[in-house]
């Protein structure tokens, strides 16, 4: 007979607010991460503090926000109304406390449930809030949510507003560091959505005059746009829209009350539907929806009363109503496009003609590919049944799907030995493995047809589920895991080319990474150090002398599953693949994959010399 554990009053426990946040941080900020992904927790902390300052600007209080990130310390200073001095402690340490419950003070705010700054407070080893208003100032300091100091000044010469400083807890966010590229992307979205707002980040100015039009212009190469950006604005809605000449898939940027809803929601679904309906009615043709939306590049922003998001991180809108006396989100967006976009197309016949040509071209291509696509889908389905290429994870099954989707990862690796080690070491709940067979094809300059005709590309596309839209992406993180040798680097480059050529939004939205695995193991009887570069190897030898044992890993297949578990677990090192803001995708592909061998050789030699110089410098010391 099995022994049953006792269940008594002693098993019942009540957690206070900070204990619950620290025990279940994922409920409040999504995944933790180390800063290598744009949706990692440390950026959510920054966003939660910034949202309050943005809401001050929206309410007409304060046109400038100062932000500083030095090392791991973040400082956000706005010049809004300032927190009421008697409530400075409460608003950052008492759940369900805040001014945004009062619609008279905050009508269409981002933060509504009074959780954001409390989460930042609880998840920081140092947290300080300071408010100035009416010539007086109040401040409070905390550590892990516990009040450590507070002060009230009857007189001060400081400008009114709120200043928040914090250092995220490194026992929760392990080995983290801020990547300024991700912070800058966040700040750019804020200024696009709030024309007239100035954000100063470490001395650099971010400002936008034309809202979402600026967003599309800054994220696109002008020569790749089929026609000038259509920019439409209403009282609670803004839309920017164009088509790409070369991009195959759809690209959307969606926002609610200034919040970047990276997972879309009811407003984005309504926009996609309204776009198709408006275009069909304008041309009087029942064009296929996929042909109308193919290559579309657009942004949509709406403001609603008391929005309902599907999680605390506010990345997907769940609301169906605009609030007040306004209609549903779907009806509101549909009526707006039906009027404004239809008027625009009537006034700009050249744009309308360009859109129709694009639709007809997409229609021809779709029909030409229809037979190939059917055969490709059958092959992918058959391969999936036999489990030859993809070893999936459980995140797509049952309760795991909703709670842990942001943690889902697909490792793309090459060879049976490497994929075998990762498969044995992975977390089967959230980590999947896709095994390549040799080097992929160089897809630079090839048409989308090759994706269906090439077995590797077809099966990879099927595994990722990105044929129609990035919204359907099955894994939040796509990790290229290849050997750190010439062949491995070449495979990386070929895979990056594939994504740039056919699915650039995978990279633009921060889903693609390179797995860093150790080149060396340096150990003695007491300690083992894994080294990811020659520089780290030199430092490890210096630390573990005399004469430690040194092992050079030639490939992933040589790393045992027991060791691999460490490299793809909590201490995983990922390098995000980012686009150079000063170079277009076509320029990138031309440089790395085009016929300019001398330029590439010079680039490799110069960068190799920098690494060797660093090693020699350490040796000299």
N, C-alpha and C positions, 0 to 999 in steps of 0.2 A: 504494500500500500504506500502511495506517495505521501511524503510529509508536507503538510500545508503550513505556510508561514502565518503567523498571527497578524491580524489586521485590527488595530485598536486606535483609541484616540491619540496615542503617542505617534502614530504614523501620519497624522494630519498636521500640516505645517503651513503657516501663512508667511509669504515673502513680502518684504517691503519693496517699494518701487525700484530702488537701485539694485537690490539682490536679484529681482526677477529679470531686469534688463541684462545684468552681467551673466546670469545663468542661461538666458535664452536671447542672446543678442540678435540672432537671425530673424526673430519675430519683428524687430524694430528697424534693422538696417540691411536686411538681406544677407548676402554672403559676406564673410570676413575678408579673406584674401590678404595680399601683401602689397597692393598698390600697382600690380602689373596689369590689372584689368580696370577699365573705366567705371565699372559698377562695383568695385571693391568697397568695403565698408568705410575706409578712411575718407573716400571722396563723398560718401553719403553724409558723413559727419560734417564736412565742410559745407555741403549743400544745405543741411538742416539749419545751420547757423545763418548762411547766406539768404535762405528763403525769408527769414524774418526781416532782414534789411531790405530785400526786394519789395516785400509787402509794404514797408514804410514808403518807398518811392512811389509805388502804385497808388497809395493813399495821398500822394502829393507832399510828402515830408522827406526832404533830403534828396539831392540829385547826384551825390557822389558816395561811393563806397570804396574804402581802402582795405586791401588784403595783403598780408605778408605771410609767406611760408619760408622759414629759414630752418633747415634741418627738419625736425619733426614738430616744430612749434608753429601753430597757425594763429594768426591774429586777424579778426574781422572788425572793422570800425565803420559805422554808418553815422549819418548826421540827420537822422529822423527825429521823432518826438521824444525818444528815450523811454525806457520802461518806467512806469510810476514807481517812485523811489521806495515806497513802503512795500512793494511787491517784488523787488529784485530777487530775493532769495526764493520766494514761492514759485515764480514763473520758470525757474530752472531746476527745481527740486520737488515740486508737488505735482503729481500726475493730474491730468484733466484741469490744469490751471492755465489760463492765458486770455488775452484780449480778443482772440478770434472767435470766441463763442458769442460775442456781441456783434451782430451784423451792422450796428451803427458805426463801429470802429473799423471793421475790416469786412468789406462787402464781397470781394471775390479774391480771397487770399489763397495761397498755396497750402500753408500749414493750417490745419483746422482742428486737430484733435489734441493739441497741447502736449505732444510726446517728444517732438524733435530735439529741442535743447536739453531735455531731461536725459535722453539717450546719450547725447554727446557728453554730458556731465558724468553720467554713470560709467561711461567707457573711456574716461580720461584719467590719467594719473594726476594731471594738473588742469584745473578749469577755473577761469576767472571771468566774471561778468561785472561790467561797470556801466552805470547809467547816469547821464547828466541832463538835467532839465530845470528850468526856472532858477538858474544860478546856483543850484545845489547838486550834489553828487552822492551816489551810494554804490558800494562795491561789495562783492562776496567772492571768496575763494573756496574751492572744493578739491577733494582728492577721491576718486572713485565714487563720487556722489555724496561724500561726507563733507559737511561744512567745516572748514578749518580756520576761516577768518572772515570778518565783515567790518565795514567801515561806513560811516555817514558823515558827509561834510556839509556844513551849513552854507559855506561860500566857496565858490570855485570860478575860475576864469575859463574853464574848458568849454568848448562848443557843445551844444546839446547833441544828444544821440546815444548810441549804445556801442560798447566795445566788448568783444568776447575773445578770450585767448584760451587755447587748450593744447594739450599734448596727449595724443591717443595712447592708450595703455598697451605697451608692447608685450604684455603677457597674454593679451587677447588678439592683437594684430601682430603676429610674429614676423620678425625680420622685414617690417614694412618700410617703404619709402614713397614719398610723393613724386609722381612723374608730372612735371609741370605742363607737359603737352595735354594731359587729361584735364588738369585744372583750367588751362586756357580754353579748352573746348567748352567746358561748363560756363565759363565767364562770357565767352562769345555768344552763347545761346541766351544768356541773361540780357545782354545789350541788344541783340536782335529783337528780342521780345519787348524791350522797353526803350524805344528810341528816346534819346535825351538823357538817358542814364550814363554816367561815367563810372567805370570801375578801374581803379589803379591796382595792378598786381605786381608787387616787387618793383614798382616804379614804371611799369609799362602800362600805357593807356588803352582801354578797350571802350569803343564807342560806336554807335550805329545811328545813321540818319534814316535809312530806308527799310528798317525792319527785316522781314523775311526775304525780301528781295536781295538784301546784302548777304543773307545766309546762303542763298543759292549761288550768288556770284562768287563768294569767297570759297565755296566748296566745289566749284566747277571750273573747267577751262573754257573760257568764252568761245573759243573756236569750235568747241564740241557741242555747243547749244544749237538746236535746230532753228530756233526763233527767239527773239528777245523775251525775257522773263515777263510773264503776265502777273501783275501785282494788284490784288483786289483787297479792299478793306471795308469792313462794316463796323458797327458799334461794338460787337462782342466777337468778331471773327476777322481773321486775316489769312489770306491765301497767296502763295507764290507758286508759279507753275511753268514748266517748260518741258521739252523732250530732248533727250540726248541723241546725237547722231550715231554714236558707236556703242553705247551701253545697251546691254540686252535686257536686263531685268528692271523692275520698278524700284524707285528710291523715294522714301518718304521721311520727312522730319515732322513729328507731331508734338503738339504742346497743349496743355490745359492750365490756365491761370499762371502761365510762366514756367510751368513744370514740363521738362522734356519727357514725354511718355514714350520711352524707347520700345515698349511692347505694344504700343498703339492703344486700342480700346474702341469704345462705341463711336467716338468722334472720327477716328481714322477709317473705320469700316463704313461710316456714313459718307465720308468724303469720297472714298473710292467708288462707292455705289452712285453717288450724285454726279461724279465726273462722267461716268459711263452714260448715265441717263441723259445728262445735258448734251453731250456730244451726239448721241443717237438722235435726239430730237432736233438739234441744230441742222444736221445733215439729212434728216429724214431717212436714215438707213439703220437697220438693225445690226450694226457691226458687232462682232464678237468682243466681249469685255476685255479679254486678254490682248486683243489687237489694239484697242483704244489705249490701254494702260502700258503697253510695252514701251520700255525706255523712258517712261515718265520720270521726271525729277521734280519733286514738289515739297511744299511745307504748308502745314495748316495749324493755326492756333485759334483756340476758342476760350472764352471766359464764361464760367458758369457759377451759379450760386451754390455754395456748399457741395463741391464735387465729392463723389464717392470713388475712391481708388481701390484696386483689388489687393493692395498691400501697403504697409507703412512707407515703403520706398517710393510709392506713387509713380510707378512706371507704366501702369495700365489703367485707363479710365473705365469705371464700371457704370457711371451714371447714364441714365437714359433721358433725363430732363435737364433743361437749361436753368430752371429755377424761376421763381416769381411767376409772372403771367406769360412767360415765353413758352413756345411749343417744345416738343421733344428735340433732342440733339439731332436726330436723323432728319426731322422735318425742317429744322432751322437751317442746317447746312444745305440740304437739298434746295430749299427756297432761295437761299443766298446764291448758290452757283447757277441755278436756273435763270435767275435775273441778271446777275453781274457777269458771269462768264459768257452767257448768251449775248448780252449787249456788247461785250468786248469783241467777240468773234464777228459780229455784224459790222462793227466799226473798223476792224482790222482784217480785211479779206485775205491779205497776204499770209497772216498767221493761220487763219482757218484753212487755207489751201495747203500750207505746209503740214498741218496736223492731218489733213485728209490723205496726203501723199504718204505720210508715215504709217497711217492705219492700213492703207492698201498694201504697202510694202510688207508690213507685219503679217497681213493676211496671206500674201503670197508665200512668205517664208514658212508660216505655220503649216500651210497646205503641203508645201514641198517636203517638210520635215515630218508630216503626220505618220507616214508609213514607217520611217526610220525610228521615230519616237515610240511607236507601238512595239516594234521589235526590241528596242532598247529597254523598255519597261518590262517586257516579258523576260529578257535576259537578267535584268536586275532582280526581279522577283524570284526567278529560279535560283540565282546565286545566293540570295538571302535565305531561301529554304534550305539550301545545302550548307549554309554558314561558312562559306569558303573565304570570304573577305572580311566580313564584319562580325565582331564579337560585341554584342550590344550590352547595355547596362540596364538596370532595373528602374531607372528614374522615369521611364516612360510607362511604367506599370503602376496601377493602383494609386495609393495615397502619396507615393513618392513624387509623382508627376507634378503636383502643384507646389509642394513644399521645397523641393530641392532642384527644380529645373535650372536655376541660376548656377548650380554647382556642376551641371552636366558637362562632361569633357569627352571629346573624341581624339584619341591619339592616332595620327597617321604615321605608320612606320614602314620600314622596308626589310623584307627577309623574314624567314620563319623563326630564326633564333631570337632576333630582336623583339618581334611581335610576341613570341612565346614568353619571354621574360616579363614584358609589360603585362601580358594577359594574366600571368600567375601572380603578379605583384599588385595589380590594380584594386581599387575599391569597386566591387561589382555593382554597387548601388548607383554610382554616379559616373564611372569611367568606362568608356568603350574603346575598342581597338579596331582600326581598319588597316589591313595588311596590303601593302603594295607588292606588285610582282615586277621587280626590276625598276629601271628608271622610267618615269612618265615621259610622255611625248612633249616636245617643245611646242606649245600652243600659240606662240606669238604670231600674230597676223592671220591666224586661222579663223574660220567662221564657226558659229555655234553648232553647225552640223557635226563637227568633229567630236563634240562632247557625247553625242549619241552613238557615233560609230566607233569610238575608242572605248574598249572595255573598262580600263581603269577609271577614266573620267566619268563614264556613264554610271558605274557602280558607286563611285565617290559621291556624285551628285545625288544619286538615289539615297545613299546612306545619310547625307546631310539634309535631304528633303528641301532643296532650294531651287528646284526647277522653275516654279512659278513666282515665288516671292521670298525675300529674306525673313518675312514674318513667320514662315513655316519652318525655319531653321530648328533642327531637333536638338542641337547641342550648343550651349552658350559659349563654350570654349573649344576651338579647333586647334590642336597642338601638333605641329610637325616635329616628329621625333626620329631623327636620323643620326648616323654616325658623324662624329666631329672630324671627318677627313674630307679629302677632295670630292669623292663620290657623294658623300653625305651632303656636303654643301651644294653640290650640283642639283641633287634631288630637291633640296629646300628651294632653290631658285626656280626650278621647273614648276613646283607646286604653287609658289607665290605668283608665278607668271599665269598659271591657270586661273587663280582667283582674280588677279588684276584684269585679265582679258575678258572673263565671262561673268564674274560675280564680285566686282570691286567693293560693293557695299559690305561684304563680309569683313573686309579690312577697314573700310571707312568707319564702321560701327564698332570696331575694336574686338572682333571675335577670333582673330588669327594670332597664334603665338609660335615661338620656337622653344622647344624644351632644351634647357641647358643640363647636360649630364657631365659628371666629372671626367677630366682627362687623366688624373692621377689619384692614386691612393697612397698617402704617406702615413706610416704608422710605426709605433714601437709597442712594447708590451703593455703600456698603460693607456695609450690614446691613439685614435685613428682620425686622420683629417683627410677629407675629400677635397681635391683642388680642381677648380674649373678653368684654370689658366696657368701658364708658366710662372706668372707673377705670384699666384697663390702657392704654387709648388715651392718656389724659393723661400717664401715666408714660412711655410710649414716645416721645411727642412731645418730652417734656422730655429724654429720653436722646439722641435723634437730631437735635436742633436743629443748625444752623438749617434751618427750613422743609422737613421731610421730605414726601414724597408720601404722601397718606392716601387709602385706598380703602375705601369702605363696601360690604360684601357684603350685598346685599338678600335673597339666597336661596342655597340649596345649589347650585342649578343654575348660579350665576354663578362658582362656584369650579371652576377647571380640574382635570381628573383628576390632573395632575402635582402640584398643590398638595394636593388631597384625599388623596393617598397619604400625606402627612405627618400629616394629622389623624386618620387611622384606622390608623396604623401603631404603632410603639413608643411614640410620644408621644400616643396617643389620650387624650382627656379624657372620662371617663364620670362622670355623677352618678347614683348608685344611687337607685332609687325605694324609699323606706322607709315603713313604716307608723308613724304616731304611736302610741306605746304608751298614751297617755292618751285615745285616741279610737277607737271601734269602726269597722269598715268601713262599717256602715250610717250612722253619724254623718258619716264622711268623704264618702260619696256624697251624703248629704242636704245637706251644706254646699256642696259644689262643684257639684252637679248639680241640687239641689232648687230650690224656688221661694222662695229667700231672697235675692233680688238686692241689697237694701240692705246686708246683712251682707257679701256678697262684694265689693261696691264699696268699702266701708270697709276691708276687708282689703287690696285691691289698692292703694288710695291710700296707706295707711300704709306698705306695703312699698316702694312706688315712692319715697316721700319719703326713706326710709332710704338708698336707692341714690343719689339725687340729692344728699343731704347729704354722702355720702362723696366724690363727685366734686368738689363745691364745696370741701370741706376740702382735698383734694389741690391743687386749683387755687390756693387761698389760700397754700399753702406755697411 
